[in-house]
Amino acid sequence: IEHIIAAARVEPLINKALGGIVSHHIPTAIPLLANYYAQLKKSASVETFIIIGPDHFERGRGVSISEYGFQTSFGTVQPDLEFIHALEKTKMVAHDETPFTDHAIHSQTPFISKLFPQARIVAILIRSDASTEQGAALGETIAAVTEKFGRKVFIIGSVDFSHYLPEEQARPLDEASARLVGSLDPQLAGLAEADSPMSLSAVVAAVKKLGAKHTISTGTYNSATYSTLRDFTTGYVFEFFTQ
């Protein structure tokens, strides 16, 4: 019920959305992801989704980018190769398919394939040893390439927040993190807990350079709401960044 109420409140406001933050904690977060993408579908057209998330298993080389499509039950999400090759030329990313079995990307592609069947994808994974400064520089580069090609892009941070904590400890941390990310400061100084601060920095820097001035939160959630596990939880932040 909580996320349905949130949807009704924000849908009229996100027609100028440039990006956002979502969870990749599947299957538990699937209803929230479905709701988020459904809101976006009602309010905005998207030609290219840029998904940035953690390289959970540290398989890639720094900041990895894929040139492949992603198969889903609803079809294949094709890569935006023109955009991808332009990013590769900047040397901010390296083509490396090794890490792209990661659920940071695959958690998002079924919703894109179903609701935005013509859209293409730019998939990026960042190792944990990258810095937030690298993330911010990547975001500014993504924005510059976006401006060059004039794409209708939507930049997604596929990031989860608190991990392995009891619900009552996790919720205040995640609410603090949501406020910080919503301030649109790429440095994220004081971030409570997230599995990829570098990805958050990249998304915030990109949308800010593209003109984002407002944050619309659709909710800060905890996996305990959607499962029986209350002492070993994951936090979710769902936000849109708009002009």
C-alpha positions in Angstrom: 0.0 0.0 0.0 2.8 2.4 0.9 4.4 2.3 -2.5 1.0 2.7 -4.3 0.3 5.9 -2.3 3.7 7.2 -3.2 3.1 6.5 -6.9 -0.1 8.5 -6.9 1.7 11.4 -5.3 4.7 11.6 -7.6 3.6 10.5 -11.1 2.6 14.0 -12.3 5.9 15.4 -11.2 8.4 13.1 -13.0 7.9 14.0 -16.6 11.3 15.9 -16.5 13.1 13.1 -14.7 16.8 12.7 -15.7 17.6 9.7 -13.5 17.1 8.0 -10.2 18.1 5.5 -7.6 16.6 2.0 -7.3 17.3 -1.3 -5.5 18.8 -4.4 -7.1 17.8 -6.7 -4.2 15.8 -9.3 -6.0 13.4 -11.0 -5.7 12.3 -9.1 -2.6 12.3 -5.6 -4.2 10.6 -6.7 -7.4 7.2 -5.0 -6.5 9.0 -1.7 -5.8 11.0 -1.9 -9.0 7.8 -2.7 -11.0 6.1 0.3 -9.4 9.1 2.6 -10.1 9.4 1.8 -13.8 5.6 1.9 -14.2 5.7 5.5 -12.9 8.5 6.4 -15.3 6.6 4.8 -18.2 3.5 7.0 -17.5 5.5 10.2 -17.3 8.5 10.1 -19.6 9.9 8.6 -22.8 13.4 7.2 -22.7 15.6 6.3 -25.6 18.6 5.1 -23.6 18.9 3.7 -20.1 22.3 4.1 -18.5 22.5 1.7 -15.5 25.4 2.1 -13.1 25.9 -0.3 -10.2 28.5 -2.2 -8.1 30.7 -4.9 -9.5 29.6 -7.1 -6.6 32.2 -9.9 -7.2 35.0 -7.6 -8.3 35.4 -9.3 -11.6 36.0 -6.3 -13.8 38.8 -3.9 -14.4 37.9 -0.8 -12.5 34.9 0.7 -14.3 33.6 -1.9 -16.8 31.2 -1.3 -19.6 29.3 -3.9 -21.7 28.8 -3.9 -25.5 26.3 -6.8 -25.4 22.5 -6.9 -25.2 20.7 -8.3 -22.2 18.2 -11.1 -22.7 15.0 -11.1 -20.6 11.7 -13.0 -20.7 10.3 -10.1 -22.7 13.0 -9.9 -25.3 16.6 -8.5 -25.5 17.5 -5.0 -24.4 20.0 -3.9 -27.1 23.1 -1.9 -26.3 23.4 1.7 -27.4 26.7 1.1 -29.1 27.2 4.7 -30.4 27.0 6.0 -26.8 29.1 3.1 -25.4 31.9 3.6 -27.9 31.9 7.4 -27.2 32.3 6.6 -23.5 35.1 4.1 -24.2 37.0 6.8 -26.1 37.1 9.0 -23.0 39.1 6.2 -21.2 36.7 6.6 -18.2 35.4 3.1 -18.8 36.9 -0.2 -20.2 35.1 -2.7 -22.3 35.0 -5.9 -20.2 32.2 -8.4 -20.3 33.5 -10.5 -17.4 31.4 -9.0 -14.6 28.1 -8.6 -16.5 26.4 -11.6 -15.0 25.9 -9.3 -12.0 22.4 -8.7 -10.7 23.0 -5.0 -10.4 22.2 -4.9 -14.1 20.0 -8.0 -14.6 17.6 -6.8 -11.9 16.6 -3.8 -14.1 16.5 -5.2 -17.6 13.2 -7.1 -17.4 11.3 -3.9 -16.5 13.1 -2.0 -19.3 12.4 -4.7 -21.9 8.7 -4.9 -20.9 7.8 -1.3 -20.5 10.4 0.4 -22.9 10.8 -2.2 -25.6 12.5 0.3 -28.0 15.0 1.6 -25.5 18.6 0.7 -25.5 21.0 0.2 -22.6 24.5 1.3 -21.5 25.5 -1.0 -18.6 28.3 0.1 -16.3 29.7 -1.7 -13.2 32.2 -0.2 -10.8 34.5 -2.0 -8.5 34.6 -1.1 -4.8 38.1 0.2 -4.9 37.1 3.1 -7.2 36.8 6.5 -5.4 33.8 8.8 -5.2 35.9 11.3 -7.1 36.2 8.7 -10.0 32.5 8.2 -9.8 31.8 12.0 -10.0 34.2 12.3 -13.0 32.5 9.4 -14.7 29.1 11.1 -14.2 30.2 14.3 -15.7 31.6 12.4 -18.7 28.3 10.6 -19.1 26.5 14.0 -19.1 28.9 15.4 -21.7 28.3 12.4 -24.0 24.5 12.7 -23.5 24.6 16.4 -24.5 26.7 15.5 -27.5 24.2 13.0 -28.9 21.0 14.6 -27.6 19.6 11.4 -26.3 16.6 11.1 -24.0 18.5 9.3 -21.4 17.5 8.0 -17.9 20.5 7.4 -15.6 19.9 4.7 -13.0 21.9 4.1 -9.9 21.3 0.4 -9.1 22.4 0.5 -5.5 21.3 -1.0 -2.2 21.9 0.7 1.1 22.2 -0.8 4.6 23.1 -4.5 4.8 22.8 -7.3 7.4 21.3 -5.1 10.1 18.2 -5.5 12.2 15.3 -3.4 10.8 15.3 -0.9 13.7 19.0 -0.1 13.1 18.8 0.0 9.4 15.9 2.4 8.8 17.5 5.5 10.4 20.7 4.9 8.4 18.8 4.6 5.2 16.7 7.6 5.8 19.9 9.6 6.4 21.4 8.2 3.2 18.3 9.1 1.2 18.4 12.7 2.4 22.1 13.0 1.5 21.7 11.5 -1.9 18.7 13.7 -2.5 20.8 16.8 -1.8 22.4 16.3 -5.2 26.0 16.5 -3.9 28.2 14.1 -5.8 30.8 14.0 -2.9 28.2 12.2 -0.6 30.2 13.3 2.5 28.7 11.5 5.5 26.9 8.8 3.5 25.7 6.3 6.2 25.9 3.0 4.2 25.6 1.9 0.6 27.0 -0.9 -1.5 28.4 1.4 -4.2 29.0 5.1 -3.2 30.9 5.4 -6.5 27.8 4.6 -8.5 25.8 7.1 -6.5 28.4 9.8 -7.1 28.3 9.0 -10.8 24.6 9.3 -11.1 24.3 12.4 -9.0 27.1 14.2 -10.9 25.6 13.2 -14.3 22.0 14.4 -13.5 23.2 17.5 -11.8 25.3 18.5 -14.9 22.3 17.8 -17.1 20.2 20.2 -15.1 18.6 18.2 -12.2 17.5 20.5 -9.4 14.9 18.5 -7.5 14.6 15.1 -5.9 11.4 13.2 -5.7 11.4 10.3 -3.2 9.1 7.4 -3.8 10.2 5.9 -0.5 12.9 4.5 1.7 12.2 0.9 2.4 13.5 -2.1 4.3 13.5 -5.8 3.1 11.8 -6.8 6.4 8.6 -5.3 5.1 8.6 -7.8 2.3 10.0 -10.9 4.0 10.0 -12.7 7.4 13.7 -11.7 8.1 13.9 -8.8 10.4 17.3 -9.2 11.9 19.3 -9.5 8.6 17.9 -6.9 6.3 18.7 -4.7 3.3 17.8 -1.1 2.8 16.3 0.4 -0.4 16.1 4.0 -1.5 13.9 4.9 -4.5 14.2 8.4 -5.9 13.8 10.4 -9.1 16.0 13.4 -10.0 14.2 16.0 -12.1 14.8 19.4 -13.7 
